[in-house]
């Protein structure tokens, strides 16, 4: 199975993060048995406007289903602690949403606007086309109406081997990383991505090309 490395910025946010006391509690709160979980990340951090930290969990797990595209799934959960219970605040089932073969879910928490509240970044491998190697991402923000996905797209994409199913103009290969410093300069209004392009339309470039991309995340603050 293909393995893709995702270099995150957890070191920059480490002062706000710590591992949750019990990953098993978070897995059970997602409706999973701990023995189902192949890999998971459980973090304690503020991801809402509450003064208390939340428990944020991403789990990659066996579903028990026999179909290849359904055997592994990925879930995200955000929970508040209430005594000895985890109370759900926000949950996602990426396999159910995409109806695709997913694997290797990963969780990062980054403060993209400098307000002391971390945004949620989930990445996972997608095998919708077995000849396309791609790691998809979602940047999830908390606002007045709750959580929402502010941006989604591939962080790693290689369609150079998929000559039959992908039009030539889309047979690209590239990798993206979040430019945290540039994003912070906009107070999280604009997401900056550094895109390393290796191939275009199936043709490998003589040298990789670095492109800076921008995407809107949220409206600009009043009196900014």
C-alpha positions as CSV (number, residue, x, y, z in Angstrom):
1,X,0.0,0.0,0.0
2,X,1.3,3.4,-0.9
3,X,2.6,5.5,1.9
4,X,2.9,9.3,1.8
5,X,4.7,11.4,4.3
6,X,2.9,14.6,5.5
7,X,5.2,17.1,7.2
8,X,3.1,19.2,9.6
9,X,3.7,22.2,11.8
10,X,2.8,20.5,15.1
11,X,6.0,21.9,16.6
12,X,4.7,25.4,16.1
13,X,1.6,24.6,18.0
14,X,3.1,22.3,20.6
15,X,2.6,24.7,23.5
16,X,-1.2,24.5,23.1
17,X,-1.3,20.7,22.6
18,X,-0.9,17.6,24.8
19,X,-1.9,14.0,24.3
20,X,-5.3,13.1,25.7
21,X,-5.1,10.9,28.8
22,X,-6.9,8.0,27.1
23,X,-7.2,7.5,23.4
24,X,-9.5,4.5,24.1
25,X,-12.1,6.9,25.6
26,X,-12.1,9.0,22.4
27,X,-12.3,5.9,20.2
28,X,-15.3,4.6,22.2
29,X,-16.9,8.1,22.0
30,X,-16.6,7.7,18.2
31,X,-18.6,4.5,18.4
32,X,-15.5,2.3,17.9
33,X,-13.9,-0.5,19.8
34,X,-10.2,0.2,20.5
35,X,-9.2,-3.1,18.8
36,X,-10.8,-1.8,15.6
37,X,-8.4,1.1,15.4
38,X,-5.4,0.8,13.1
39,X,-4.0,4.2,13.9
40,X,-5.3,7.3,15.7
41,X,-4.3,10.7,17.0
42,X,-6.0,12.1,20.1
43,X,-5.2,15.7,21.2
44,X,-6.4,18.1,23.9
45,X,-6.6,21.6,22.7
46,X,-8.9,24.6,22.4
47,X,-10.7,24.4,19.0
48,X,-13.8,26.3,20.1
49,X,-14.4,29.6,21.9
50,X,-14.9,27.8,25.2
51,X,-12.2,28.5,27.8
52,X,-11.9,24.7,28.3
53,X,-9.9,22.4,26.0
54,X,-11.6,20.0,23.8
55,X,-10.6,16.4,22.9
56,X,-10.0,16.0,19.2
57,X,-9.6,12.6,17.7
58,X,-9.0,11.1,14.2
59,X,-9.1,7.3,13.9
60,X,-8.4,5.0,11.0
61,X,-10.1,1.8,11.7
62,X,-11.3,-1.6,10.4
63,X,-15.0,-1.5,9.6
64,X,-15.5,-5.3,9.5
65,X,-17.0,-5.0,6.0
66,X,-15.6,-7.4,3.4
67,X,-15.6,-5.0,0.4
68,X,-12.1,-3.6,-0.4
69,X,-13.4,-0.1,-0.6
70,X,-15.3,-0.4,2.7
71,X,-12.8,-2.3,4.8
72,X,-11.1,0.8,6.3
73,X,-12.7,4.1,7.3
74,X,-11.7,7.3,8.9
75,X,-13.6,9.3,11.6
76,X,-13.1,12.7,13.2
77,X,-14.6,13.6,16.6
78,X,-14.5,16.8,18.7
79,X,-15.7,16.3,22.3
80,X,-16.1,18.3,25.5
81,X,-15.2,16.7,28.8
82,X,-18.1,16.4,31.3
83,X,-17.0,14.7,34.5
84,X,-15.9,11.2,33.2
85,X,-17.8,11.5,29.9
86,X,-16.9,12.8,26.5
87,X,-19.8,14.8,25.0
88,X,-19.8,15.1,21.2
89,X,-19.5,18.6,19.7
90,X,-18.7,17.7,16.1
91,X,-18.2,14.4,14.2
92,X,-17.4,13.4,10.7
93,X,-17.4,10.0,8.9
94,X,-15.2,10.5,5.8
95,X,-15.8,7.1,4.3
96,X,-19.6,7.6,4.4
97,X,-19.3,11.1,2.9
98,X,-16.9,10.2,0.1
99,X,-18.0,6.6,-0.6
100,X,-14.4,5.8,-1.4
101,X,-11.4,3.7,-0.3
102,X,-9.6,5.7,2.3
103,X,-6.7,5.1,4.6
104,X,-4.0,6.7,6.9
105,X,-6.0,9.5,8.5
106,X,-3.9,12.2,10.1
107,X,-4.7,15.1,12.5
108,X,-3.0,18.5,12.9
109,X,-4.1,21.4,15.0
110,X,-2.8,24.8,13.9
111,X,-3.7,28.3,15.0
112,X,-4.0,29.9,11.6
113,X,-5.2,33.4,12.7
114,X,-3.3,33.9,16.0
115,X,-6.4,34.0,18.2
116,X,-5.4,31.2,20.5
117,X,-7.9,28.8,19.1
118,X,-6.6,26.0,16.8
119,X,-8.0,25.1,13.5
120,X,-8.5,21.4,12.6
121,X,-6.6,19.9,9.6
122,X,-7.5,16.4,8.6
123,X,-5.6,14.5,5.9
124,X,-6.1,11.1,4.5
125,X,-5.1,8.9,1.5
126,X,-7.8,8.4,-1.1
127,X,-7.8,5.5,-3.5
128,X,-10.9,6.4,-5.6
129,X,-8.7,5.7,-8.6
130,X,-6.0,3.0,-7.8
131,X,-3.6,4.7,-10.3
132,X,-3.9,8.1,-8.7
133,X,-1.8,8.7,-5.6
134,X,-3.4,11.5,-3.6
135,X,-3.7,12.7,0.0
136,X,-6.7,14.9,0.6
137,X,-7.0,17.6,3.2
138,X,-9.7,19.6,4.9
139,X,-9.2,22.8,6.9
140,X,-12.0,23.0,9.5
141,X,-12.8,26.2,11.3
142,X,-15.0,27.1,14.2
143,X,-17.3,30.1,13.9
144,X,-20.6,31.5,15.0
145,X,-22.6,28.6,13.4
146,X,-20.2,25.9,14.6
147,X,-17.6,24.0,12.6
148,X,-17.3,24.2,8.9
149,X,-14.9,23.1,6.2
150,X,-13.2,26.3,4.9
151,X,-11.0,24.6,2.4
152,X,-10.5,21.1,1.0
153,X,-8.2,19.7,-1.7
154,X,-5.2,17.5,-2.4
155,X,-2.0,18.0,-0.5
156,X,-0.2,15.4,-2.5
157,X,-1.4,14.4,-6.1
158,X,0.2,12.2,-8.7
159,X,-1.9,11.2,-11.7
160,X,1.0,10.6,-14.1
161,X,0.3,6.9,-14.2
162,X,-3.4,7.1,-14.9
163,X,-3.3,7.5,-18.7
164,X,-6.6,5.7,-19.3
165,X,-8.9,7.4,-16.8
166,X,-7.5,10.9,-16.4
167,X,-7.4,13.5,-19.3
168,X,-3.8,14.4,-20.2
169,X,-4.2,18.0,-19.0
170,X,-5.0,16.7,-15.5
171,X,-2.1,14.2,-15.3
172,X,-0.1,16.3,-12.9
173,X,2.1,15.6,-9.9
174,X,2.5,18.1,-7.1
175,X,2.8,18.4,-3.3
176,X,1.4,21.2,-1.1
177,X,2.3,22.5,2.3
178,X,0.6,25.2,4.4
179,X,2.6,28.4,4.6
180,X,1.8,29.2,8.2
181,X,3.8,32.4,8.4
182,X,2.1,33.9,5.4
183,X,-1.4,32.8,6.5
184,X,-0.8,34.3,10.0
185,X,0.0,37.7,8.4
186,X,-3.5,37.8,7.0
187,X,-4.9,36.8,10.5
188,X,-6.3,33.6,8.9
189,X,-8.4,35.4,6.3
190,X,-6.4,33.8,3.5
191,X,-4.8,30.4,3.4
192,X,-1.4,30.3,1.8
193,X,-0.1,27.1,0.3
194,X,3.3,26.4,-1.1
195,X,2.8,24.1,-4.1
196,X,5.8,22.1,-5.5
197,X,4.9,21.1,-9.1
198,X,6.9,18.1,-10.4
199,X,5.0,17.2,-13.6
200,X,2.3,18.8,-15.8
201,X,0.1,17.0,-18.3
202,X,2.1,13.8,-17.8
203,X,5.5,15.5,-18.5
204,X,8.0,15.8,-15.8
205,X,9.5,19.3,-15.4
206,X,13.3,19.7,-15.8
207,X,13.2,21.2,-12.3
208,X,10.3,21.3,-9.8
209,X,8.4,24.6,-9.8
210,X,7.3,26.3,-6.6
211,X,4.0,28.2,-6.8
212,X,2.3,30.1,-4.0
213,X,-1.4,29.6,-3.9
214,X,-4.0,31.5,-2.0
215,X,-7.5,30.5,-0.9
216,X,-10.1,32.4,1.2
217,X,-10.8,31.0,4.6
218,X,-13.0,33.6,6.4
219,X,-14.2,37.2,6.1
220,X,-11.7,39.9,7.2
221,X,-12.3,41.1,10.8
222,X,-14.1,44.3,11.3
223,X,-11.9,47.4,11.7
224,X,-9.0,45.5,10.4
